Each structure stands twice: as C-alpha cells, then as structure tokens.
Amino acid sequence: MRILTIACSLAALTAASPVYAQTLNVASAGDQNMVDYVKDYLGPLFEKSHPGVKVVSVGTGPGDAGSQKIYEKLDAQKGAGASDFDVVVIHQKAAGTMVKEGLLAKYTDKVDTAKLVSSETAKNALGSDVSGYVMPMFQSQTALAYNADMLKSPPNNFVELKEWVNKNPKQFGYNGIKGGMSGVAFVAGWVYAFGGDAGKLIAGPYDAAEKARWDKAFAELKDFNKNVVITPGNAGTLDMLNRGEIAMGPVWVDMFYSWQADGKLPPNMKLKLAAPGMPGQPMYYAVPEKSAQQKLASEFIALATSPQVQADGIVKKFNWYPGIDAKNLEGKLDKAAWDKLFTDITPTDLAANAKPFPIAPYFNDILEGYEKKVAN
C-alpha cells in the first residue's frame, strides 16, 4: 500500500510538472533589461502559443563586448553538431562579422513580418551586407536631453551647441567614448557635423586617407571638452541631469523615457535631435547556422516582430522605437503611448536627423582618433 501511495504521488507530481519537448535558447547582448524582456515577457508569450516549448533567456553583457562573447561561442562551436544558442540578439558590428564568417543562418524569407521592415539597417550593418540574416528587434536612438526650464530654445544643430557650451561652461556633460554608447554617438555626431562628408562615413567605401580630414574637428572637440563635464557613463549623464549638475547631454531615448516614467528624471526634461544628426542603432534577431531549432527560432522571431508585440513590448514596456516600420503600429498603440514616443522627436525629425553609425573601419578610426587627439 505504501509503495502504491508513493507511486501515485510520483505520478501526480510528474503530471503537475511541466514537460518540455523542446528548449529554445535565446542569448542577448545588451543590458539586463534585454534579458528580462525575453525572460519575463516574450518567452512566456511564445510558450503560451507553443505548448511544450521552454524559452531560456541568457545575457552575455552590454555593448559590443556582449556581442563579441556570442561571436566567440558560435565560432568555437563551428565544428560541433549544434550550437548552444538558437536565437541571438546582437549589435550591428558583430552581425556583419558573423555573416561574413558563415556563423548565421539566412532565415528572413521564412518570416512573414520581414515585409514590415523597410529600414536600410535591416540590410546593411555598418557597411556589411546582412540582408536575409537579421531582423531588427528595435531601433534605438540617441539625442540631446535638456532642462527646459534652463533652455527655452535648445540648440538646433551642432554649431549652435558649440556656441551654447562656450557661453555656459560645465552645463553640458557626456561620457566621452567610455562607459556607454551615448558618448560614442555624440562623438560620431560631432564628426558628421564638422569632419566633412558624413554620407561617405555612413555608406562607404572606406578610404584610409579620410581620417586626416578630421584633425580640425578633433582639435575643436578637445577645446569643447574644456567646458564640459565628462560623466561616468550612460546612466551617469542621466543622473547628473536629474540632480541639476548639468543642463544638457546626450542620452539614449529609451533610457530617458524609462527614467522619466520611474520618477528618476523630472518632467521638465525634454529631448532634441540636433542637425545634422546623431546615430542610433538597431539590435538584431539572428539565428545561428548551427542551431538545431531553426524553424522554432524563426517562429519566435516572427512573434517578436509582429505589430502587436512590437507595440506592447518594444514601445510600451521599454520605450524603444519599433524594429518594424512605425506605420505598422497604427491602431496597435493608444494615443498616449504614441504621443510619448514622438512628441519631442517627431517622425519627421527622425527621418531627417536619425543617422546610422559609420561603417566599421571609419567607426574604429573615429574611436582611435578620439583617444589620440581628444582624450590625451
């Protein structure tokens, strides 16, 4: 009788425990909110529509270094039967390298939502052809955050910004090129404004002689830095804005709105996308070539890039710009959510002044030039 009771108890426990026929492993390069987005929102949503599937979300760390870890893992497993990851969320720079080295599968022709994306960044990643291999998870954008009580008319362009900083020393802050990409984006925007042909830096082709034309721009940036505050990083700039220690600085738009929603930034803080523009970048969904779950991975990405999920998850929950074209979210977003994202920076502003980062070799030249000619 005791044996029968134990057997019945084990049977009941087994019946009550979820049995997963398949596990989908999703690796995200990025901040913790990227991992949590899959773990707490997107994963459960996919599991609900795919009984028997368990989504496991892991993070590899923020910035390009996080994508580099994914690259190293996939590269190390080239000779293996299957990779540890089924879906990867990666930055532009790594995506181009992974496509060139055959580490990613071409999958977007199997995803219906691919037709909802017309962005050039879905095809071109810092000069590398990634068409067919990636879908944008979201589009992120940098802009200048400013205290509207102190600046009734914020600078419309980088020339006006330079003049404003000269008249208001130590009221502008950014993190240089360390501690976060908002500072890197500002430096790229400076080179776009004062370094010559921004279009060539974005589209190529690469010419090593081009960087010699930036000497004046870097010299002026070094002078500019004498009147600014160098902040600890992305969050550091926002924190100093919140405390009133600076009146303006470059930020990621999604972080700005999240901090404001959490009460960590006052409502008098606004955004400005100054001409000729500042860079943003997408994060990409991709499928490793060696994934044993390529069909399931494609279905996961199709759900992740559907209009309703982009509206509810990407825009409402995390204040990112959608990865698919924004027009596909009409009717999916309430007016308040739409207005919050597009009041300070309108779709027209984005079309005119939202820029990609430079192609990879120019990008590296800009970082190297800053270290040698501005930071020293």
C-alpha positions in Angstrom: 0.0 0.0 0.0 2.9 2.3 0.9 4.6 1.6 -2.4 1.3 2.3 -4.3 0.9 5.6 -2.4 4.4 6.7 -3.3 3.9 5.6 -6.9 0.7 7.6 -7.1 2.4 10.6 -5.5 5.2 10.5 -8.1 2.7 10.2 -10.9 0.8 13.2 -9.6 4.0 15.2 -9.3 5.0 14.3 -12.8 1.6 15.2 -14.1 1.7 18.6 -12.3 5.3 19.4 -13.5 5.6 20.9 -17.0 7.2 18.5 -19.5 9.1 20.4 -22.2 9.6 18.7 -25.5 11.8 21.5 -26.8 14.0 24.2 -25.3 14.7 27.4 -27.2 17.9 29.1 -26.0 18.0 32.9 -26.6 21.2 34.8 -25.9 21.1 38.5 -25.7 23.9 41.0 -25.8 22.8 44.1 -24.0 21.8 45.5 -20.6 19.8 43.4 -18.2 16.6 44.8 -19.5 17.2 43.0 -22.7 17.5 39.6 -20.9 14.4 40.4 -18.8 12.4 41.3 -21.9 12.8 37.8 -23.2 12.6 36.1 -19.8 9.6 37.9 -18.4 7.6 39.0 -21.5 8.5 37.5 -24.8 9.4 34.0 -23.6 6.1 33.3 -21.7 4.2 34.8 -24.7 5.9 32.3 -27.1 5.5 29.4 -24.7 1.7 30.1 -24.4 1.4 29.8 -28.2 3.8 26.8 -28.4 2.8 24.3 -25.7 5.8 22.0 -24.8 8.4 24.7 -25.5 10.6 26.3 -22.9 12.3 29.6 -23.7 15.6 30.1 -21.8 17.0 33.6 -21.8 20.7 34.3 -21.0 22.7 37.5 -21.2 26.3 38.0 -22.4 26.7 41.6 -21.2 26.2 45.1 -22.6 27.7 46.8 -25.7 29.8 45.3 -28.4 31.6 43.2 -25.8 28.4 41.3 -25.2 28.1 40.5 -28.9 31.7 39.6 -29.1 31.1 36.8 -26.5 28.3 35.4 -28.7 30.6 35.5 -31.7 33.3 33.7 -29.7 30.8 31.0 -28.6 29.5 30.4 -32.2 33.0 30.5 -33.6 34.2 27.9 -31.1 31.2 25.6 -32.0 31.6 25.7 -35.8 32.7 22.1 -35.8 30.1 21.0 -33.3 26.9 19.2 -34.2 24.7 22.1 -32.8 25.3 25.5 -31.2 24.2 26.2 -27.6 22.1 29.2 -28.9 19.1 29.1 -31.1 18.3 32.8 -31.3 20.9 35.6 -30.7 20.3 39.3 -30.1 23.4 41.1 -31.4 24.8 44.5 -32.3 25.5 45.7 -35.9 29.2 45.4 -35.7 29.2 41.7 -34.7 26.4 40.9 -37.2 28.5 41.8 -40.2 31.4 39.7 -38.9 29.2 36.7 -38.2 27.6 36.8 -41.6 30.9 37.0 -43.3 32.2 34.0 -41.4 29.2 31.9 -42.0 28.0 31.7 -38.4 24.4 32.9 -39.1 21.6 31.2 -41.0 19.7 33.0 -43.7 16.1 32.9 -42.4 14.1 36.1 -43.0 12.4 34.6 -46.1 10.6 32.3 -43.7 9.3 35.1 -41.5 6.2 36.9 -42.7 7.0 40.1 -40.7 10.1 40.7 -42.7 8.0 42.5 -45.2 7.1 45.1 -42.5 10.7 46.3 -42.4 12.0 48.8 -44.9 14.9 50.2 -42.9 18.3 50.2 -44.6 19.7 48.8 -41.4 17.9 45.5 -42.0 20.1 45.1 -45.0 23.3 46.9 -44.1 25.2 46.7 -40.8 28.0 49.3 -40.7 28.9 48.6 -44.4 28.3 44.8 -44.3 25.5 43.1 -46.3 23.3 41.3 -43.8 20.2 41.1 -45.9 18.3 37.9 -45.1 20.2 37.2 -41.9 18.8 39.7 -39.4 15.6 41.3 -38.3 15.6 44.4 -36.1 14.4 43.8 -32.6 14.1 47.6 -32.1 15.7 50.8 -33.3 17.4 52.8 -30.6 18.3 56.4 -31.0 20.5 59.0 -29.2 19.5 62.6 -28.7 20.3 65.6 -26.5 18.4 65.7 -23.3 18.0 69.2 -21.8 16.4 71.0 -18.9 13.6 73.0 -20.5 13.5 75.4 -17.5 17.0 76.4 -18.3 16.9 76.2 -22.1 13.9 77.8 -23.6 15.4 77.3 -27.1 17.8 74.3 -27.3 20.5 74.2 -30.0 19.1 73.2 -33.4 22.4 72.0 -34.6 26.0 71.2 -33.5 27.2 74.7 -34.4 24.7 76.3 -32.1 25.6 73.7 -29.4 29.2 74.7 -29.6 28.3 78.3 -29.1 25.9 77.5 -26.2 28.6 75.5 -24.4 31.1 78.4 -24.8 28.6 80.7 -23.1 27.5 78.1 -20.5 30.6 76.2 -19.3 30.2 73.0 -17.4 26.5 72.8 -18.2 26.9 70.1 -20.8 28.0 66.6 -20.0 28.8 63.4 -21.8 30.8 60.3 -21.1 33.5 60.6 -23.8 33.8 57.2 -25.5 34.0 55.1 -22.3 31.2 53.8 -20.1 28.4 53.8 -22.7 27.5 54.3 -26.3 25.6 57.7 -25.8 29.0 59.4 -25.6 30.3 57.4 -28.6 27.2 58.5 -30.6 27.9 62.2 -29.6 31.4 61.9 -30.9 30.2 60.3 -34.1 27.7 63.1 -34.5 30.4 65.7 -34.0 32.5 64.2 -36.8 29.4 64.1 -39.0 28.9 67.8 -38.3 32.5 69.0 -38.6 34.5 66.3 -40.2 33.4 66.5 -43.9 31.3 64.1 -45.8 29.0 62.3 -43.3 27.3 60.3 -46.1 30.6 58.7 -47.0 31.3 57.7 -43.5 27.9 56.0 -43.3 27.8 54.4 -46.7 31.4 53.9 -47.7 33.5 53.0 -49.4 36.3 53.1 -46.9 39.3 55.4 -47.7 42.0 55.4 -45.1 43.0 58.9 -46.1 39.6 60.3 -44.9 40.6 60.4 -41.3 43.3 63.0 -41.9 40.4 65.4 -42.7 39.1 65.1 -39.1 42.1 66.8 -37.5 40.3 70.2 -37.2 37.1 68.6 -35.9 39.1 66.7 -33.2 41.0 69.8 -32.2 37.8 71.7 -31.8 36.3 68.8 -29.8 39.3 68.9 -27.5 38.7 72.6 -26.9 34.9 72.0 -26.5 35.7 69.4 -23.8 37.4 72.0 -21.6 34.0 73.5 -21.0 32.1 70.2 -20.4 31.7 67.7 -17.7 32.9 64.1 -18.5 30.2 61.8 -16.9 30.7 58.2 -15.7 28.5 56.7 -18.5 25.0 56.5 -20.0 23.3 56.4 -16.6 25.8 58.9 -15.2 24.7 61.5 -17.7 21.1 61.0 -16.8 21.9 61.0 -13.1 23.7 64.4 -13.4 20.8 65.8 -15.4 18.4 64.7 -12.7 20.5 66.3 -9.9 20.8 69.6 -11.9 24.6 69.3 -12.1 24.3 69.7 -15.9 21.6 71.1 -18.1 22.2 69.1 -21.3 23.8 65.9 -22.5 23.5 63.0 -25.0 21.3 60.1 -23.9 19.6 57.0 -25.3 15.9 57.9 -25.9 14.6 54.7 -24.4 16.7 55.2 -21.2 15.5 58.8 -21.0 11.8 57.8 -21.1 12.2 54.9 -18.7 14.0 57.1 -16.2 11.3 59.7 -16.6 8.5 57.1 -16.1 10.2 55.8 -13.0 10.4 59.3 -11.5 14.2 59.5 -11.8 14.1 62.4 -14.2 11.8 65.5 -13.7 9.1 66.2 -16.3 10.8 69.4 -17.3 13.5 67.3 -19.1 13.0 67.3 -22.9 14.8 65.8 -26.0 16.3 67.4 -29.1 17.8 65.7 -32.1 20.2 68.4 -33.4 21.2 68.6 -37.0 22.9 67.2 -38.9 22.0 64.3 -36.7 23.2 61.7 -34.2 23.5 58.0 -34.6 21.2 55.2 -33.3 21.4 51.5 -33.9 19.2 48.5 -34.1 19.6 45.3 -32.1 19.2 42.3 -34.4 17.5 39.0 -34.0 19.6 36.3 -35.8 19.6 32.5 -36.0 22.9 30.7 -35.6 23.8 28.5 -38.6 24.3 25.5 -36.2 21.1 25.9 -34.3 19.2 22.7 -34.1 15.9 24.6 -33.8 15.9 26.9 -36.8 12.2 26.5 -37.6 11.2 27.2 -34.0 13.7 30.1 -33.9 12.1 31.7 -37.0 8.7 31.3 -35.4 10.0 33.0 -32.2 11.3 36.0 -34.2 8.1 36.2 -36.2 6.2 36.6 -33.0 8.8 39.1 -31.6 8.5 41.3 -34.7 4.7 41.2 -35.0 2.9 44.6 -34.8 1.1 43.8 -31.6 4.2 42.6 -29.7 6.2 45.5 -31.1 3.6 47.9 -29.8 3.0 46.2 -26.4 6.6 45.0 -25.7 9.0 47.2 -27.5 7.2 50.6 -27.3 5.0 50.5 -24.3 7.1 48.4 -21.9 10.6 49.5 -22.9 10.3 52.8 -24.7 12.3 51.6 -27.7 11.4 52.6 -31.3 9.9 49.7 -33.2 12.1 47.4 -35.2 9.4 47.2 -37.9 8.2 50.3 -39.7 6.3 52.5 -37.2 3.3 52.8 -39.6 2.5 49.2 -38.9 1.8 50.0 -35.3 -1.1 52.3 -36.2 -4.2 51.1 -34.3 -2.0 48.9 -32.0 -0.9 51.8 -29.8 -3.1 54.2 -27.9 -2.6 57.9 -28.5 -0.8 58.4 -25.2 1.8 55.8 -25.9 2.3 57.2 -29.5 2.5 60.8 -28.3 5.0 60.0 -25.5 7.5 58.5 -28.0 7.1 61.0 -30.8 6.3 64.4 -29.1 9.8 65.7 -28.5 11.3 63.9 -31.5 8.8 63.6 -34.3 8.9 61.0 -37.1 9.9 63.9 -39.3 12.9 64.7 -37.0 13.9 61.0 -37.1 13.7 60.9 -40.9 15.9 64.0 -41.2 18.4 63.5 -38.4 18.5 59.9 -37.2 21.7 58.5 -38.6 23.4 55.1 -38.5 26.8 54.8 -37.0 29.7 54.9 -39.5 30.8 51.8 -41.3 33.1 49.7 -39.2 36.5 50.9 -40.4 35.5 54.6 -40.1 33.9 53.8 -36.7 37.2 52.3 -35.5 39.1 55.3 -36.9 36.9 57.8 -35.0 37.4 55.9 -31.7 41.2 55.8 -32.3 41.3 59.5 -33.3 39.4 60.5 -30.1 41.8 58.6 -27.9 44.9 60.1 -29.6 43.8 63.6 -30.3 41.0 64.5 -27.9 41.4 62.4 -24.7 45.1 62.9 -24.4 
